[in-house]
Amino acid sequence: MSTIRDVAALANVSAATVSRVLNHDTKYKMTDETIERVWKAVAELGYKAPTSTQKQMRYVHKPEDVSQTRHKFGCILNVQGGKYNDPYYLSILSGFEDAVMKKGYEISFIRTNEELEDPKVLYSTFRDPVSGVIIMNTLEPSTFRYLQKQTPYIVGIDTDHNDIDNVAYDHYNAAFMAIRHLMDKGYKRIGFIGGFQENMKTSRRYNGYYSALHCFDLEYNPDWVLASNWDEEHCDQVLRDAYKKGNLPDAFFVASDLMAISVLRTLFDLGVKVPEEVAVIGLSNIEISKYSNPPLTTIALPIRDMGRVAAGILFDRIEGDDTPSKIVTLSAEVLQRSST
């Protein structure tokens, strides 16, 4: 177990300075850089301060035997922008909350991956013990190592961490299903919108799209592949640029419903009729997709069930399941609406 001297050595400060930082002591002046080094060292070492004084107990609590207490859980969201703006991840959270509450347990914290990049936030988040955490994206290695030190069980929602349990869907197959649906509807010039340009070719959804085009002997045109950066404003701009260049295909597979709804809005503003001129199919089936104009055809995922299944895995682990880490893959299906 790490000591305050270990933290001081890693941060290149005195043990007294570490103590002042942990206790938020402002009597002595310290630079922001010094404070940040201390918090980073605390996070990296998984240091738990001793609880010999009442003042220290405000920040760090002695680990309890979770088997003797009501279980508490945490959740780390993967969001771009506002904390509660993405209905996909909020639906997963809702399913997770339902399962936790039904068991009589509680959720201790809800954080975002961006928030936990601040060592002070990371440290304070885990000042009280939790029985398990679900994470909704692949975390930075140092953050993930810290989580593993602080909680016995972690379940990922479609992450790349292969040493924990994961609940996922088949990205490749979902994209393949979308292209097959568009082809069956008679569309032959099909584009793709989603992700970041720099890692587009490693995206499983893009690869499913690309493979389906070749499998069905459909035309591939790089001008029809647009990077949304998972940002509605950026998605709007790249689509407008493609329209100005005359580069629109007959249909788009958009790698998330949120981006697909942005595409529908932009096409409406441009006077492009959907689906007569350009069809659109999304991915996820978030609640608002059925209220878009026109209602969005999508590859429906059991989003809330992803949260429920993740909770069930945590419960099983707490109750003694010691089988190797696993991936639970949930099924997807085409949900036909008016946009194709």
JOSUL-V780443 format. One record per residue. N is the residue number from 1. RES is the residue in three letters. SS is DSSP state (alpha for helix, beta for strand, coil for the rest). PHI is phi in whole degrees, -180 to 180 (none if undefined). Layout:
N/RES/SS/PHI + N/RES/SS/PHI
This chain:
1/MET/coil/none + 2/SER/coil/-69 + 3/THR/coil/-114 + 4/ILE/alpha/-64 + 5/ARG/alpha/-70 + 6/ASP/alpha/-63 + 7/VAL/alpha/-63 + 8/ALA/alpha/-61 + 9/ALA/alpha/-66 + 10/LEU/alpha/-67 + 11/ALA/alpha/-85 + 12/ASN/coil/61 + 13/VAL/coil/-137 + 14/SER/coil/-83 + 15/ALA/alpha/-62 + 16/ALA/alpha/-64 + 17/THR/alpha/-66 + 18/VAL/alpha/-59 + 19/SER/alpha/-60 + 20/ARG/alpha/-64 + 21/VAL/alpha/-65 + 22/LEU/alpha/-63 + 23/ASN/coil/-99 + 24/HIS/coil/53 + 25/ASP/coil/-80 + 26/THR/coil/-101 + 27/LYS/coil/-64 + 28/TYR/coil/-104 + 29/LYS/coil/-74 + 30/MET/coil/-137 + 31/THR/coil/-74 + 32/ASP/alpha/-60 + 33/GLU/alpha/-65 + 34/THR/alpha/-65 + 35/ILE/alpha/-61 + 36/GLU/alpha/-65 + 37/ARG/alpha/-61 + 38/VAL/alpha/-65 + 39/TRP/alpha/-65 + 40/LYS/alpha/-65 + 41/ALA/alpha/-66 + 42/VAL/alpha/-59 + 43/ALA/alpha/-66 + 44/GLU/alpha/-66 + 45/LEU/alpha/-88 + 46/GLY/coil/64 + 47/TYR/coil/-72 + 48/LYS/coil/-114 + 49/ALA/coil/-69 + 50/PRO/coil/-64 + 51/THR/coil/-113 + 52/SER/coil/-79 + 53/THR/coil/-124 + 54/GLN/alpha/-64 + 55/LYS/alpha/-63 + 56/GLN/alpha/-66 + 57/MET/alpha/-64 + 58/ARG/coil/-65 + 59/TYR/coil/-111 + 60/VAL/coil/-135 + 61/HIS/coil/-115 + 62/LYS/coil/-64 + 63/PRO/coil/-55 + 64/GLU/coil/-102 + 65/ASP/coil/-77 + 66/VAL/alpha/-63 + 67/SER/alpha/-69 + 68/GLN/alpha/-101 + 69/THR/coil/-129 + 70/ARG/coil/-71 + 71/HIS/coil/-68 + 72/LYS/beta/-122 + 73/PHE/beta/-133 + 74/GLY/beta/-123 + 75/CYS/beta/-140 + 76/ILE/beta/-117 + 77/LEU/beta/-84 + 78/ASN/coil/-109 + 79/VAL/coil/-134 + 80/GLN/coil/-111 + 81/GLY/coil/88 + 82/GLY/coil/-63 + 83/LYS/coil/-63 + 84/TYR/coil/-118 + 85/ASN/coil/-96 + 86/ASP/coil/-99 + 87/PRO/alpha/-65 + 88/TYR/alpha/-63 + 89/TYR/alpha/-72 + 90/LEU/alpha/-69 + 91/SER/alpha/-67 + 92/ILE/alpha/-62 + 93/LEU/alpha/-60 + 94/SER/alpha/-62 + 95/GLY/alpha/-63 + 96/PHE/alpha/-63 + 97/GLU/alpha/-61 + 98/ASP/alpha/-55 + 99/ALA/alpha/-66 + 100/VAL/alpha/-65 + 101/MET/alpha/-65 + 102/LYS/alpha/-63 + 103/LYS/coil/-84 + 104/GLY/coil/81 + 105/TYR/coil/-98 + 106/GLU/beta/-144 + 107/ILE/beta/-99 + 108/SER/beta/-80 + 109/PHE/beta/-155 + 110/ILE/beta/-129 + 111/ARG/beta/-123 + 112/THR/beta/-110 + 113/ASN/coil/-60 + 114/GLU/coil/-68 + 115/GLU/alpha/-61 + 116/LEU/alpha/-77 + 117/GLU/alpha/-70 + 118/ASP/coil/-85 + 119/PRO/alpha/-56 + 120/LYS/alpha/-64 + 121/VAL/alpha/-68 + 122/LEU/alpha/-59 + 123/TYR/alpha/-67 + 124/SER/alpha/-68 + 125/THR/alpha/-61 + 126/PHE/coil/-106 + 127/ARG/coil/-69 + 128/ASP/coil/-105 + 129/PRO/coil/-68 + 130/VAL/coil/-127 + 131/SER/coil/-79 + 132/GLY/beta/-173 + 133/VAL/beta/-140 + 134/ILE/beta/-107 + 135/ILE/beta/-122 + 136/MET/coil/-106 + 137/ASN/coil/-160 + 138/THR/coil/-75 + 139/LEU/coil/-90 + 140/GLU/coil/-60 + 141/PRO/alpha/-52 + 142/SER/alpha/-67 + 143/THR/alpha/-66 + 144/PHE/alpha/-65 + 145/ARG/alpha/-62 + 146/TYR/alpha/-62 + 147/LEU/alpha/-59 + 148/GLN/alpha/-63 + 149/LYS/alpha/-78 + 150/GLN/alpha/-95 + 151/THR/coil/-140 + 152/PRO/coil/-73 + 153/TYR/coil/-135 + 154/ILE/beta/-131 + 155/VAL/beta/-121 + 156/GLY/beta/-93 + 157/ILE/beta/-102 + 158/ASP/coil/61 + 159/THR/coil/-101 + 160/ASP/coil/-95 + 161/HIS/coil/-77 + 162/ASN/coil/-92 + 163/ASP/coil/-104 + 164/ILE/coil/-131 + 165/ASP/beta/-68 + 166/ASN/beta/-136 + 167/VAL/beta/-112 + 168/ALA/beta/-148 + 169/TYR/beta/-130 + 170/ASP/coil/-85 + 171/HIS/alpha/-58 + 172/TYR/alpha/-60 + 173/ASN/alpha/-67 + 174/ALA/alpha/-61 + 175/ALA/alpha/-65 + 176/PHE/alpha/-60 + 177/MET/alpha/-61 + 178/ALA/alpha/-64 + 179/ILE/alpha/-68 + 180/ARG/alpha/-62 + 181/HIS/alpha/-62 + 182/LEU/alpha/-63 + 183/MET/alpha/-63 + 184/ASP/alpha/-63 + 185/LYS/coil/-84 + 186/GLY/coil/102 + 187/TYR/coil/-86 + 188/LYS/coil/-119 + 189/ARG/coil/-104 + 190/ILE/beta/-118 + 191/GLY/beta/-106 + 192/PHE/beta/-134 + 193/ILE/beta/-129 + 194/GLY/coil/162 + 195/GLY/coil/74 + 196/PHE/coil/-109 + 197/GLN/alpha/-59 + 198/GLU/alpha/-69 + 199/ASN/alpha/-125 + 200/MET/alpha/-57 + 201/LYS/alpha/-74 + 202/THR/alpha/-98 + 203/SER/coil/-73 + 204/ARG/alpha/-66 + 205/ARG/alpha/-68 + 206/TYR/alpha/-62 + 207/ASN/alpha/-65 + 208/GLY/alpha/-65 + 209/TYR/alpha/-62 + 210/TYR/alpha/-63 + 211/SER/alpha/-65 + 212/ALA/alpha/-64 + 213/LEU/alpha/-58 + 214/HIS/alpha/-70 + 215/CYS/alpha/-63 + 216/PHE/coil/-96 + 217/ASP/coil/58 + 218/LEU/coil/-101 + 219/GLU/coil/-69 + 220/TYR/coil/-111 + 221/ASN/coil/-133 + 222/PRO/alpha/-59 + 223/ASP/alpha/-69 + 224/TRP/alpha/-94 + 225/VAL/beta/-104 + 226/LEU/beta/-119 + 227/ALA/coil/-90 + 228/SER/coil/-86 + 229/ASN/coil/57 + 230/TRP/coil/53 + 231/ASP/coil/-133 + 232/GLU/alpha/-63 + 233/GLU/alpha/-66 + 234/HIS/alpha/-65 + 235/CYS/alpha/-59 + 236/ASP/alpha/-60 + 237/GLN/alpha/-69 + 238/VAL/alpha/-67 + 239/LEU/alpha/-71 + 240/ARG/alpha/-64 + 241/ASP/alpha/-64 + 242/ALA/alpha/-64 + 243/TYR/alpha/-63 + 244/LYS/alpha/-63 + 245/LYS/coil/-85 + 246/GLY/coil/71 + 247/ASN/coil/-106 + 248/LEU/coil/-79 + 249/PRO/coil/-81 + 250/ASP/coil/-85 + 251/ALA/beta/-157 + 252/PHE/beta/-125 + 253/PHE/beta/-96 + 254/VAL/beta/-108 + 255/ALA/coil/-77 + 256/SER/coil/-159 + 257/ASP/alpha/-62 + 258/LEU/alpha/-61 + 259/MET/alpha/-70 + 260/ALA/alpha/-64 + 261/ILE/alpha/-66 + 262/SER/alpha/-63 + 263/VAL/alpha/-62 + 264/LEU/alpha/-60 + 265/ARG/alpha/-64 + 266/THR/alpha/-66 + 267/LEU/alpha/-61 + 268/PHE/alpha/-62 + 269/ASP/alpha/-61 + 270/LEU/coil/-83 + 271/GLY/coil/79 + 272/VAL/coil/-90 + 273/LYS/coil/-79 + 274/VAL/coil/-117 + 275/PRO/coil/-99 + 276/GLU/coil/-59 + 277/GLU/coil/-101 + 278/VAL/coil/-140 + 279/ALA/beta/-90 + 280/VAL/beta/-139 + 281/ILE/beta/-127 + 282/GLY/beta/-105 + 283/LEU/beta/-151 + 284/SER/beta/134 + 285/ASN/coil/67 + 286/ILE/coil/-67 + 287/GLU/alpha/-57 + 288/ILE/alpha/-75 + 289/SER/alpha/-64 + 290/LYS/alpha/-79 + 291/TYR/alpha/-107 + 292/SER/coil/-71 + 293/ASN/coil/-122 + 294/PRO/coil/-76 + 295/PRO/coil/-54 + 296/LEU/coil/-85 + 297/THR/beta/-69 + 298/THR/beta/-151 + 299/ILE/beta/-89 + 300/ALA/beta/-79 + 301/LEU/beta/-111 + 302/PRO/coil/-79 + 303/ILE/alpha/-63 + 304/ARG/alpha/-61 + 305/ASP/alpha/-64 + 306/MET/alpha/-61 + 307/GLY/alpha/-69 + 308/ARG/alpha/-66 + 309/VAL/alpha/-65 + 310/ALA/alpha/-60 + 311/ALA/alpha/-63 + 312/GLY/alpha/-60 + 313/ILE/alpha/-66 + 314/LEU/alpha/-60 + 315/PHE/alpha/-60 + 316/ASP/alpha/-62 + 317/ARG/alpha/-63 + 318/ILE/alpha/-62 + 319/GLU/coil/-85 + 320/GLY/coil/117 + 321/ASP/coil/-66 + 322/ASP/coil/-117 + 323/THR/coil/-69 + 324/PRO/coil/-58 + 325/SER/coil/-59 + 326/LYS/coil/-138 + 327/ILE/beta/-115 + 328/VAL/beta/-101 + 329/THR/beta/-102 + 330/LEU/beta/-95 + 331/SER/coil/-83 + 332/ALA/beta/-128 + 333/GLU/beta/-151 + 334/VAL/beta/-77 + 335/LEU/beta/-116 + 336/GLN/coil/-77 + 337/ARG/coil/-132 + 338/SER/coil/-92 + 339/SER/coil/-88 + 340/THR/coil/-132
